Amino acid sequence: SRRYVELARRLSTRNKAPIPAELKKQFCKKCGEFLVEGKNAEWKQAGELVEIKCRGCGFSFKKGN
């Protein structure tokens, strides 16, 4: 899946077309893996924020609803 994320990012920069926000939030910003809840990512609800932790590299980030 890292390869497909890399290709999507490369195509978006080459064609000057942004990656949709829905898909962009599902990529790990550090290792580039596509995050799937329960398989390779942990999702925790903390108020209005959602904390997402990648199990592949351990990177965690927060996003708003």
PQR file of N, CA, C, O and H, with PARSE charges and radii, in Angstrom:
ATOM      1  N   SER A   1       0.819  -1.194   0.000 -0.4000 1.5000
ATOM      2  CA  SER A   1       0.000   0.000   0.000 -0.0000 2.0000
ATOM      3  C   SER A   1       0.865   1.262   0.000  0.5500 1.7000
ATOM      4  O   SER A   1       0.435   2.317  -0.465 -0.5500 1.4000
ATOM      5  N   ARG A   2       2.074   1.144   0.520 -0.4000 1.5000
ATOM      6  CA  ARG A   2       2.963   2.321   0.513 -0.0000 2.0000
ATOM      7  C   ARG A   2       3.260   2.768  -0.912  0.5500 1.7000
ATOM      8  O   ARG A   2       3.367   3.963  -1.189 -0.5500 1.4000
ATOM      9  H   ARG A   2       2.423   0.287   0.897  0.4000 1.0000
ATOM     10  N   ARG A   3       3.388   1.817  -1.794 -0.4000 1.5000
ATOM     11  CA  ARG A   3       3.682   2.125  -3.194 -0.0000 2.0000
ATOM     12  C   ARG A   3       2.541   2.933  -3.817  0.5500 1.7000
ATOM     13  O   ARG A   3       2.783   3.895  -4.546 -0.5500 1.4000
ATOM     14  H   ARG A   3       3.301   0.847  -1.568  0.4000 1.0000
ATOM     15  N   TYR A   4       1.292   2.536  -3.528 -0.4000 1.5000
ATOM     16  CA  TYR A   4       0.148   3.245  -4.090 -0.0000 2.0000
ATOM     17  C   TYR A   4       0.019   4.651  -3.516  0.5500 1.7000
ATOM     18  O   TYR A   4      -0.375   5.577  -4.225 -0.5500 1.4000
ATOM     19  H   TYR A   4       1.095   1.755  -2.936  0.4000 1.0000
ATOM     20  N   VAL A   5       0.344   4.812  -2.259 -0.4000 1.5000
ATOM     21  CA  VAL A   5       0.327   6.145  -1.655 -0.0000 2.0000
ATOM     22  C   VAL A   5       1.398   7.010  -2.303  0.5500 1.7000
ATOM     23  O   VAL A   5       1.163   8.180  -2.607 -0.5500 1.4000
ATOM     24  H   VAL A   5       0.664   4.060  -1.684  0.4000 1.0000
ATOM     25  N   GLU A   6       2.565   6.434  -2.512 -0.4000 1.5000
ATOM     26  CA  GLU A   6       3.653   7.164  -3.168 -0.0000 2.0000
ATOM     27  C   GLU A   6       3.257   7.574  -4.586  0.5500 1.7000
ATOM     28  O   GLU A   6       3.525   8.701  -5.002 -0.5500 1.4000
ATOM     29  H   GLU A   6       2.757   5.484  -2.266  0.4000 1.0000
ATOM     30  N   LEU A   7       2.623   6.670  -5.327 -0.4000 1.5000
ATOM     31  CA  LEU A   7       2.176   6.992  -6.682 -0.0000 2.0000
ATOM     32  C   LEU A   7       1.114   8.090  -6.674  0.5500 1.7000
ATOM     33  O   LEU A   7       1.150   8.989  -7.513 -0.5500 1.4000
ATOM     34  H   LEU A   7       2.406   5.754  -4.990  0.4000 1.0000
ATOM     35  N   ALA A   8       0.177   8.024  -5.741 -0.4000 1.5000
ATOM     36  CA  ALA A   8      -0.868   9.048  -5.657 -0.0000 2.0000
ATOM     37  C   ALA A   8      -0.269  10.419  -5.364  0.5500 1.7000
ATOM     38  O   ALA A   8      -0.673  11.416  -5.961 -0.5500 1.4000
ATOM     39  H   ALA A   8       0.148   7.293  -5.059  0.4000 1.0000
ATOM     40  N   ARG A   9       0.688  10.468  -4.451 -0.4000 1.5000
ATOM     41  CA  ARG A   9       1.330  11.749  -4.129 -0.0000 2.0000
ATOM     42  C   ARG A   9       2.117  12.285  -5.317  0.5500 1.7000
ATOM     43  O   ARG A   9       2.081  13.482  -5.602 -0.5500 1.4000
ATOM     44  H   ARG A   9       1.016   9.658  -3.966  0.4000 1.0000
ATOM     45  N   ARG A  10       2.824  11.404  -6.006 -0.4000 1.5000
ATOM     46  CA  ARG A  10       3.610  11.825  -7.159 -0.0000 2.0000
ATOM     47  C   ARG A  10       2.709  12.339  -8.282  0.5500 1.7000
ATOM     48  O   ARG A  10       3.012  13.354  -8.909 -0.5500 1.4000
ATOM     49  H   ARG A  10       2.853  10.432  -5.774  0.4000 1.0000
ATOM     50  N   LEU A  11       1.599  11.634  -8.533 -0.4000 1.5000
ATOM     51  CA  LEU A  11       0.664  12.076  -9.564 -0.0000 2.0000
ATOM     52  C   LEU A  11       0.015  13.408  -9.209  0.5500 1.7000
ATOM     53  O   LEU A  11      -0.189  14.254 -10.080 -0.5500 1.4000
ATOM     54  H   LEU A  11       1.353  10.809  -8.024  0.4000 1.0000
ATOM     55  N   SER A  12      -0.306  13.596  -7.942 -0.4000 1.5000
ATOM     56  CA  SER A  12      -0.952  14.846  -7.547 -0.0000 2.0000
ATOM     57  C   SER A  12      -0.010  16.035  -7.692  0.5500 1.7000
ATOM     58  O   SER A  12      -0.445  17.128  -8.056 -0.5500 1.4000
ATOM     59  H   SER A  12      -0.140  12.910  -7.234  0.4000 1.0000
ATOM     60  N   THR A  13       1.270  15.834  -7.411 -0.4000 1.5000
ATOM     61  CA  THR A  13       2.207  16.945  -7.571 -0.0000 2.0000
ATOM     62  C   THR A  13       2.533  17.185  -9.040  0.5500 1.7000
ATOM     63  O   THR A  13       2.707  18.329  -9.459 -0.5500 1.4000
ATOM     64  H   THR A  13       1.623  14.946  -7.115  0.4000 1.0000
ATOM     65  N   ARG A  14       2.616  16.130  -9.810 -0.4000 1.5000
ATOM     66  CA  ARG A  14       2.934  16.272 -11.229 -0.0000 2.0000
ATOM     67  C   ARG A  14       1.804  16.961 -11.982  0.5500 1.7000
ATOM     68  O   ARG A  14       2.054  17.798 -12.849 -0.5500 1.4000
ATOM     69  H   ARG A  14       2.474  15.200  -9.469  0.4000 1.0000
ATOM     70  N   ASN A  15       0.566  16.615 -11.656 -0.4000 1.5000
ATOM     71  CA  ASN A  15      -0.590  17.168 -12.360 -0.0000 2.0000
ATOM     72  C   ASN A  15      -1.198  18.377 -11.668  0.5500 1.7000
ATOM     73  O   ASN A  15      -2.201  18.922 -12.130 -0.5500 1.4000
ATOM     74  H   ASN A  15       0.362  15.935 -10.951  0.4000 1.0000
ATOM     75  N   LYS A  16      -0.598  18.796 -10.566 -0.4000 1.5000
ATOM     76  CA  LYS A  16      -1.084  19.937  -9.788 -0.0000 2.0000
ATOM     77  C   LYS A  16      -2.548  19.763  -9.398  0.5500 1.7000
ATOM     78  O   LYS A  16      -3.329  20.714  -9.421 -0.5500 1.4000
ATOM     79  H   LYS A  16       0.216  18.354 -10.190  0.4000 1.0000
ATOM     80  N   ALA A  17      -2.903  18.538  -9.043 -0.4000 1.5000
ATOM     81  CA  ALA A  17      -4.255  18.223  -8.579 -0.0000 2.0000
ATOM     82  C   ALA A  17      -4.137  17.714  -7.147  0.5500 1.7000
ATOM     83  O   ALA A  17      -3.423  16.743  -6.899 -0.5500 1.4000
ATOM     84  H   ALA A  17      -2.268  17.765  -9.025  0.4000 1.0000
ATOM     85  N   PRO A  18      -4.816  18.343  -6.215 -0.5600 1.5000
ATOM     86  CA  PRO A  18      -4.679  17.922  -4.818  0.2800 2.0000
ATOM     87  C   PRO A  18      -5.325  16.566  -4.552  0.5500 1.7000
ATOM     88  O   PRO A  18      -6.295  16.181  -5.204 -0.5500 1.4000
ATOM     89  N   ILE A  19      -4.769  15.861  -3.588 -0.4000 1.5000
ATOM     90  CA  ILE A  19      -5.372  14.613  -3.123 -0.0000 2.0000
ATOM     91  C   ILE A  19      -6.588  14.998  -2.284  0.5500 1.7000
ATOM     92  O   ILE A  19      -6.489  15.892  -1.443 -0.5500 1.4000
ATOM     93  H   ILE A  19      -3.980  16.174  -3.059  0.4000 1.0000
ATOM     94  N   PRO A  20      -7.734  14.347  -2.491 -0.5600 1.5000
ATOM     95  CA  PRO A  20      -8.924  14.684  -1.696  0.2800 2.0000
ATOM     96  C   PRO A  20      -8.663  14.544  -0.199  0.5500 1.7000
ATOM     97  O   PRO A  20      -7.927  13.656   0.231 -0.5500 1.4000
ATOM     98  N   ALA A  21      -9.266  15.416   0.580 -0.4000 1.5000
ATOM     99  CA  ALA A  21      -9.039  15.445   2.029 -0.0000 2.0000
ATOM    100  C   ALA A  21      -9.421  14.132   2.696  0.5500 1.7000
ATOM    101  O   ALA A  21      -8.778  13.722   3.662 -0.5500 1.4000
ATOM    102  H   ALA A  21      -9.864  16.138   0.231  0.4000 1.0000
ATOM    103  N   GLU A  22     -10.454  13.472   2.198 -0.4000 1.5000
ATOM    104  CA  GLU A  22     -10.886  12.197   2.778 -0.0000 2.0000
ATOM    105  C   GLU A  22      -9.780  11.155   2.684  0.5500 1.7000
ATOM    106  O   GLU A  22      -9.563  10.399   3.631 -0.5500 1.4000
ATOM    107  H   GLU A  22     -10.976  13.805   1.413  0.4000 1.0000
ATOM    108  N   LEU A  23      -9.079  11.106   1.558 -0.4000 1.5000
ATOM    109  CA  LEU A  23      -7.993  10.141   1.383 -0.0000 2.0000
ATOM    110  C   LEU A  23      -6.720  10.594   2.077  0.5500 1.7000
ATOM    111  O   LEU A  23      -5.970   9.774   2.608 -0.5500 1.4000
ATOM    112  H   LEU A  23      -9.255  11.720   0.789  0.4000 1.0000
ATOM    113  N   LYS A  24      -6.477  11.889   2.073 -0.4000 1.5000
ATOM    114  CA  LYS A  24      -5.251  12.414   2.668 -0.0000 2.0000
ATOM    115  C   LYS A  24      -5.173  12.118   4.163  0.5500 1.7000
ATOM    116  O   LYS A  24      -4.086  11.900   4.698 -0.5500 1.4000
ATOM    117  H   LYS A  24      -7.085  12.555   1.642  0.4000 1.0000
ATOM    118  N   LYS A  25      -6.325  12.110   4.839 -0.4000 1.5000
ATOM    119  CA  LYS A  25      -6.366  11.843   6.272 -0.0000 2.0000
ATOM    120  C   LYS A  25      -6.103  10.380   6.586  0.5500 1.7000
ATOM    121  O   LYS A  25      -5.826  10.042   7.737 -0.5500 1.4000
ATOM    122  H   LYS A  25      -7.208  12.287   4.404  0.4000 1.0000
ATOM    123  N   GLN A  26      -6.183   9.502   5.591 -0.4000 1.5000
ATOM    124  CA  GLN A  26      -6.010   8.076   5.830 -0.0000 2.0000
ATOM    125  C   GLN A  26      -4.595   7.596   5.536  0.5500 1.7000
ATOM    126  O   GLN A  26      -4.333   6.396   5.607 -0.5500 1.4000
ATOM    127  H   GLN A  26      -6.408   9.776   4.656  0.4000 1.0000
ATOM    128  N   PHE A  27      -3.682   8.496   5.210 -0.4000 1.5000
ATOM    129  CA  PHE A  27      -2.281   8.143   4.995 -0.0000 2.0000
ATOM    130  C   PHE A  27      -1.486   8.484   6.237  0.5500 1.7000
ATOM    131  O   PHE A  27      -1.743   9.504   6.877 -0.5500 1.4000
ATOM    132  H   PHE A  27      -3.895   9.472   5.153  0.4000 1.0000
ATOM    133  N   CYS A  28      -0.516   7.641   6.590 -0.4000 1.5000
ATOM    134  CA  CYS A  28       0.411   7.992   7.658 -0.0000 2.0000
ATOM    135  C   CYS A  28       1.369   9.037   7.104  0.5500 1.7000
ATOM    136  O   CYS A  28       1.942   8.852   6.031 -0.5500 1.4000
ATOM    137  H   CYS A  28      -0.307   6.813   6.070  0.4000 1.0000
ATOM    138  N   LYS A  29       1.542  10.117   7.825 -0.4000 1.5000
ATOM    139  CA  LYS A  29       2.387  11.205   7.347 -0.0000 2.0000
ATOM    140  C   LYS A  29       3.870  10.883   7.436  0.5500 1.7000
ATOM    141  O   LYS A  29       4.686  11.542   6.792 -0.5500 1.4000
ATOM    142  H   LYS A  29       1.076  10.267   8.697  0.4000 1.0000
ATOM    143  N   LYS A  30       4.225   9.881   8.223 -0.4000 1.5000
ATOM    144  CA  LYS A  30       5.633   9.535   8.393 -0.0000 2.0000
ATOM    145  C   LYS A  30       6.081   8.418   7.447  0.5500 1.7000
ATOM    146  O   LYS A  30       7.046   8.582   6.701 -0.5500 1.4000
ATOM    147  H   LYS A  30       3.562   9.345   8.746  0.4000 1.0000
ATOM    148  N   CYS A  31       5.373   7.278   7.482 -0.4000 1.5000
ATOM    149  CA  CYS A  31       5.823   6.133   6.679 -0.0000 2.0000
ATOM    150  C   CYS A  31       5.055   5.985   5.372  0.5500 1.7000
ATOM    151  O   CYS A  31       5.481   5.224   4.502 -0.5500 1.4000
ATOM    152  H   CYS A  31       4.589   7.145   8.088  0.4000 1.0000
ATOM    153  N   GLY A  32       3.930   6.692   5.205 -0.4000 1.5000
ATOM    154  CA  GLY A  32       3.191   6.655   3.959 -0.0000 2.0000
ATOM    155  C   GLY A  32       2.267   5.466   3.799  0.5500 1.7000
ATOM    156  O   GLY A  32       1.829   5.180   2.684 -0.5500 1.4000
ATOM    157  H   GLY A  32       3.584   7.309   5.912  0.4000 1.0000
ATOM    158  N   GLU A  33       1.959   4.772   4.867 -0.4000 1.5000
ATOM    159  CA  GLU A  33       1.092   3.604   4.780 -0.0000 2.0000
ATOM    160  C   GLU A  33      -0.370   4.030   4.831  0.5500 1.7000
ATOM    161  O   GLU A  33      -0.726   4.989   5.515 -0.5500 1.4000
ATOM    162  H   GLU A  33       2.315   5.005   5.772  0.4000 1.0000
ATOM    163  N   PHE A  34      -1.217   3.301   4.094 -0.4000 1.5000
ATOM    164  CA  PHE A  34      -2.650   3.549   4.116 -0.0000 2.0000
ATOM    165  C   PHE A  34      -3.208   2.975   5.410  0.5500 1.7000
ATOM    166  O   PHE A  34      -3.039   1.785   5.678 -0.5500 1.4000
ATOM    167  H   PHE A  34      -0.928   2.521   3.539  0.4000 1.0000
ATOM    168  N   LEU A  35      -3.867   3.798   6.216 -0.4000 1.5000
ATOM    169  CA  LEU A  35      -4.300   3.398   7.551 -0.0000 2.0000
ATOM    170  C   LEU A  35      -5.702   2.799   7.529  0.5500 1.7000
ATOM    171  O   LEU A  35      -6.645   3.410   7.026 -0.5500 1.4000
ATOM    172  H   LEU A  35      -4.004   4.765   5.998  0.4000 1.0000
ATOM    173  N   VAL A  36      -5.819   1.600   8.079 -0.4000 1.5000
ATOM    174  CA  VAL A  36      -7.100   0.911   8.195 -0.0000 2.0000
ATOM    175  C   VAL A  36      -7.333   0.630   9.674  0.5500 1.7000
ATOM    176  O   VAL A  36      -6.516  -0.016  10.329 -0.5500 1.4000
ATOM    177  H   VAL A  36      -5.053   1.104   8.487  0.4000 1.0000
ATOM    178  N   GLU A  37      -8.447   1.118  10.189 -0.4000 1.5000
ATOM    179  CA  GLU A  37      -8.747   0.952  11.613 -0.0000 2.0000
ATOM    180  C   GLU A  37      -8.865  -0.532  11.960  0.5500 1.7000
ATOM    181  O   GLU A  37      -9.598  -1.281  11.315 -0.5500 1.4000
ATOM    182  H   GLU A  37      -9.111   1.644   9.657  0.4000 1.0000
ATOM    183  N   GLY A  38      -8.126  -0.934  12.992 -0.4000 1.5000
ATOM    184  CA  GLY A  38      -8.169  -2.315  13.449 -0.0000 2.0000
ATOM    185  C   GLY A  38      -7.104  -3.208  12.842  0.5500 1.7000
ATOM    186  O   GLY A  38      -6.760  -4.237  13.423 -0.5500 1.4000
ATOM    187  H   GLY A  38      -7.531  -0.325  13.516  0.4000 1.0000
ATOM    188  N   LYS A  39      -6.577  -2.835  11.687 -0.4000 1.5000
ATOM    189  CA  LYS A  39      -5.542  -3.656  11.059 -0.0000 2.0000
ATOM    190  C   LYS A  39      -4.153  -3.091  11.312  0.5500 1.7000
ATOM    191  O   LYS A  39      -3.292  -3.779  11.860 -0.5500 1.4000
ATOM    192  H   LYS A  39      -6.856  -1.999  11.216  0.4000 1.0000
ATOM    193  N   ASN A  40      -3.933  -1.856  10.921 -0.4000 1.5000
ATOM    194  CA  ASN A  40      -2.614  -1.267  11.108 -0.0000 2.0000
ATOM    195  C   ASN A  40      -2.680   0.125  11.741  0.5500 1.7000
ATOM    196  O   ASN A  40      -1.714   0.885  11.680 -0.5500 1.4000
ATOM    197  H   ASN A  40      -4.632  -1.297  10.476  0.4000 1.0000
ATOM    198  N   ALA A  41      -3.822   0.453  12.347 -0.4000 1.5000
ATOM    199  CA  ALA A  41      -3.963   1.759  12.985 -0.0000 2.0000
ATOM    200  C   ALA A  41      -4.887   1.664  14.190  0.5500 1.7000
ATOM    201  O   ALA A  41      -5.822   0.863  14.215 -0.5500 1.4000
ATOM    202  H   ALA A  41      -4.607  -0.165  12.397  0.4000 1.0000
ATOM    203  N   GLU A  42      -4.609   2.490  15.180 -0.4000 1.5000
ATOM    204  CA  GLU A  42      -5.455   2.604  16.367 -0.0000 2.0000
ATOM    205  C   GLU A  42      -6.106   3.979  16.351  0.5500 1.7000
ATOM    206  O   GLU A  42      -5.421   4.987  16.178 -0.5500 1.4000
ATOM    207  H   GLU A  42      -3.849   3.140  15.160  0.4000 1.0000
ATOM    208  N   TRP A  43      -7.402   4.028  16.527 -0.4000 1.5000
ATOM    209  CA  TRP A  43      -8.149   5.272  16.537 -0.0000 2.0000
ATOM    210  C   TRP A  43      -8.744   5.466  17.919  0.5500 1.7000
ATOM    211  O   TRP A  43      -9.427   4.577  18.428 -0.5500 1.4000
ATOM    212  H   TRP A  43      -7.958   3.209  16.667  0.4000 1.0000
ATOM    213  N   LYS A  44      -8.494   6.625  18.540 -0.4000 1.5000
ATOM    214  CA  LYS A  44      -9.040   6.935  19.860 -0.0000 2.0000
ATOM    215  C   LYS A  44      -9.789   8.254  19.782  0.5500 1.7000
ATOM    216  O   LYS A  44      -9.268   9.246  19.272 -0.5500 1.4000
ATOM    217  H   LYS A  44      -7.939   7.347  18.126  0.4000 1.0000
ATOM    218  N   GLN A  45     -11.010   8.258  20.289 -0.4000 1.5000
ATOM    219  CA  GLN A  45     -11.822   9.469  20.328 -0.0000 2.0000
ATOM    220  C   GLN A  45     -11.516  10.216  21.617  0.5500 1.7000
ATOM    221  O   GLN A  45     -11.627   9.647  22.703 -0.5500 1.4000
ATOM    222  H   GLN A  45     -11.433   7.452  20.703  0.4000 1.0000
ATOM    223  N   ALA A  46     -11.133  11.481  21.510 -0.4000 1.5000
ATOM    224  CA  ALA A  46     -10.834  12.317  22.673 -0.0000 2.0000
ATOM    225  C   ALA A  46     -11.568  13.640  22.504  0.5500 1.7000
ATOM    226  O   ALA A  46     -11.010  14.608  21.988 -0.5500 1.4000
ATOM    227  H   ALA A  46     -11.043  11.943  20.628  0.4000 1.0000
ATOM    228  N   GLY A  47     -12.815  13.676  22.940 -0.4000 1.5000
ATOM    229  CA  GLY A  47     -13.613  14.888  22.759 -0.0000 2.0000
ATOM    230  C   GLY A  47     -13.967  15.057  21.296  0.5500 1.7000
ATOM    231  O   GLY A  47     -14.560  14.169  20.684 -0.5500 1.4000
ATOM    232  H   GLY A  47     -13.269  12.890  23.360  0.4000 1.0000
ATOM    233  N   GLU A  48     -13.602  16.200  20.738 -0.4000 1.5000
ATOM    234  CA  GLU A  48     -13.870  16.444  19.323 -0.0000 2.0000
ATOM    235  C   GLU A  48     -12.730  15.974  18.431  0.5500 1.7000
ATOM    236  O   GLU A  48     -12.872  15.949  17.209 -0.5500 1.4000
ATOM    237  H   GLU A  48     -13.120  16.922  21.236  0.4000 1.0000
ATOM    238  N   LEU A  49     -11.613  15.606  19.023 -0.4000 1.5000
ATOM    239  CA  LEU A  49     -10.461  15.156  18.251 -0.0000 2.0000
ATOM    240  C   LEU A  49     -10.399  13.636  18.177  0.5500 1.7000
ATOM    241  O   LEU A  49     -10.861  12.935  19.077 -0.5500 1.4000
ATOM    242  H   LEU A  49     -11.498  15.626  20.016  0.4000 1.0000
ATOM    243  N   VAL A  50      -9.824  13.146  17.096 -0.4000 1.5000
ATOM    244  CA  VAL A  50      -9.569  11.721  16.941 -0.0000 2.0000
ATOM    245  C   VAL A  50      -8.061  11.558  16.846  0.5500 1.7000
ATOM    246  O   VAL A  50      -7.418  12.161  15.987 -0.5500 1.4000
ATOM    247  H   VAL A  50      -9.449  13.715  16.365  0.4000 1.0000
ATOM    248  N   GLU A  51      -7.496  10.740  17.733 -0.4000 1.5000
ATOM    249  CA  GLU A  51      -6.060  10.474  17.690 -0.0000 2.0000
ATOM    250  C   GLU A  51      -5.842   9.173  16.927  0.5500 1.7000
ATOM    251  O   GLU A  51      -6.424   8.141  17.262 -0.5500 1.4000
ATOM    252  H   GLU A  51      -8.018  10.250  18.431  0.4000 1.0000
ATOM    253  N   ILE A  52      -5.006   9.232  15.905 -0.4000 1.5000
ATOM    254  CA  ILE A  52      -4.731   8.076  15.060 -0.0000 2.0000
ATOM    255  C   ILE A  52      -3.271   7.699  15.238  0.5500 1.7000
ATOM    256  O   ILE A  52      -2.384   8.543  15.115 -0.5500 1.4000
ATOM    257  H   ILE A  52      -4.534  10.070  15.633  0.4000 1.0000
ATOM    258  N   LYS A  53      -3.026   6.427  15.528 -0.4000 1.5000
ATOM    259  CA  LYS A  53      -1.665   5.943  15.717 -0.0000 2.0000
ATOM    260  C   LYS A  53      -1.387   4.837  14.710  0.5500 1.7000
ATOM    261  O   LYS A  53      -2.130   3.860  14.624 -0.5500 1.4000
ATOM    262  H   LYS A  53      -3.747   5.741  15.629  0.4000 1.0000
ATOM    263  N   CYS A  54      -0.318   5.000  13.954 -0.4000 1.5000
ATOM    264  CA  CYS A  54       0.102   4.006  12.975 -0.0000 2.0000
ATOM    265  C   CYS A  54       0.855   2.900  13.708  0.5500 1.7000
ATOM    266  O   CYS A  54       1.792   3.172  14.459 -0.5500 1.4000
ATOM    267  H   CYS A  54       0.285   5.794  14.023  0.4000 1.0000
ATOM    268  N   ARG A  55       0.450   1.675  13.492 -0.4000 1.5000
ATOM    269  CA  ARG A  55       1.136   0.557  14.139 -0.0000 2.0000
ATOM    270  C   ARG A  55       2.427   0.191  13.414  0.5500 1.7000
ATOM    271  O   ARG A  55       3.279  -0.494  13.981 -0.5500 1.4000
ATOM    272  H   ARG A  55      -0.312   1.454  12.883  0.4000 1.0000
ATOM    273  N   GLY A  56       2.580   0.632  12.184 -0.4000 1.5000
ATOM    274  CA  GLY A  56       3.783   0.320  11.424 -0.0000 2.0000
ATOM    275  C   GLY A  56       5.007   1.068  11.916  0.5500 1.7000
ATOM    276  O   GLY A  56       6.075   0.479  12.086 -0.5500 1.4000
ATOM    277  H   GLY A  56       1.888   1.188  11.723  0.4000 1.0000
ATOM    278  N   CYS A  57       4.852   2.374  12.147 -0.4000 1.5000
ATOM    279  CA  CYS A  57       6.008   3.181  12.547 -0.0000 2.0000
ATOM    280  C   CYS A  57       5.840   3.806  13.927  0.5500 1.7000
ATOM    281  O   CYS A  57       6.809   4.321  14.485 -0.5500 1.4000
ATOM    282  H   CYS A  57       3.985   2.852  12.009  0.4000 1.0000
ATOM    283  N   GLY A  58       4.627   3.773  14.492 -0.4000 1.5000
ATOM    284  CA  GLY A  58       4.397   4.341  15.814 -0.0000 2.0000
ATOM    285  C   GLY A  58       4.047   5.816  15.815  0.5500 1.7000
ATOM    286  O   GLY A  58       3.852   6.397  16.883 -0.5500 1.4000
ATOM    287  H   GLY A  58       3.840   3.355  14.038  0.4000 1.0000
ATOM    288  N   PHE A  59       3.962   6.435  14.652 -0.4000 1.5000
ATOM    289  CA  PHE A  59       3.639   7.856  14.551 -0.0000 2.0000
ATOM    290  C   PHE A  59       2.168   8.069  14.884  0.5500 1.7000
ATOM    291  O   PHE A  59       1.314   7.307  14.431 -0.5500 1.4000
ATOM    292  H   PHE A  59       4.120   5.963  13.785  0.4000 1.0000
ATOM    293  N   SER A  60       1.867   9.094  15.667 -0.4000 1.5000
ATOM    294  CA  SER A  60       0.473   9.401  15.979 -0.0000 2.0000
ATOM    295  C   SER A  60       0.192  10.861  15.653  0.5500 1.7000
ATOM    296  O   SER A  60       1.055  11.727  15.802 -0.5500 1.4000
ATOM    297  H   SER A  60       2.560   9.713  16.035  0.4000 1.0000
ATOM    298  N   PHE A  61      -1.027  11.114  15.206 -0.4000 1.5000
ATOM    299  CA  PHE A  61      -1.444  12.473  14.896 -0.0000 2.0000
ATOM    300  C   PHE A  61      -2.918  12.609  15.230  0.5500 1.7000
ATOM    301  O   PHE A  61      -3.631  11.616  15.375 -0.5500 1.4000
ATOM    302  H   PHE A  61      -1.728  10.411  15.085  0.4000 1.0000
ATOM    303  N   LYS A  62      -3.364  13.851  15.348 -0.4000 1.5000
ATOM    304  CA  LYS A  62      -4.747  14.130  15.715 -0.0000 2.0000
ATOM    305  C   LYS A  62      -5.434  14.850  14.568  0.5500 1.7000
ATOM    306  O   LYS A  62      -4.823  15.644  13.853 -0.5500 1.4000
ATOM    307  H   LYS A  62      -2.785  14.658  15.230  0.4000 1.0000
ATOM    308  N   LYS A  63      -6.711  14.556  14.410 -0.4000 1.5000
ATOM    309  CA  LYS A  63      -7.501  15.273  13.415 -0.0000 2.0000
ATOM    310  C   LYS A  63      -8.837  15.635  14.022  0.5500 1.7000
ATOM    311  O   LYS A  63      -9.331  14.936  14.906 -0.5500 1.4000
ATOM    312  H   LYS A  63      -7.207  13.911  14.991  0.4000 1.0000
ATOM    313  N   GLY A  64      -9.422  16.712  13.560 -0.4000 1.5000
ATOM    314  CA  GLY A  64     -10.720  17.153  14.049 -0.0000 2.0000
ATOM    315  C   GLY A  64     -11.833  16.510  13.257  0.5500 1.7000
ATOM    316  O   GLY A  64     -11.624  16.008  12.153 -0.5500 1.4000
ATOM    317  H   GLY A  64      -9.021  17.281  12.842  0.4000 1.0000
ATOM    318  N   ASN A  65     -13.016  16.533  13.835 -0.4000 1.5000
ATOM    319  CA  ASN A  65     -14.160  15.929  13.141 -0.0000 2.0000
ATOM    320  C   ASN A  65     -14.650  16.823  12.090  0.5500 1.7000
ATOM    321  O   ASN A  65     -15.609  16.491  11.394 -0.5500 1.4000
ATOM    322  H   ASN A  65     -13.186  16.941  14.732  0.4000 1.0000
TER
END
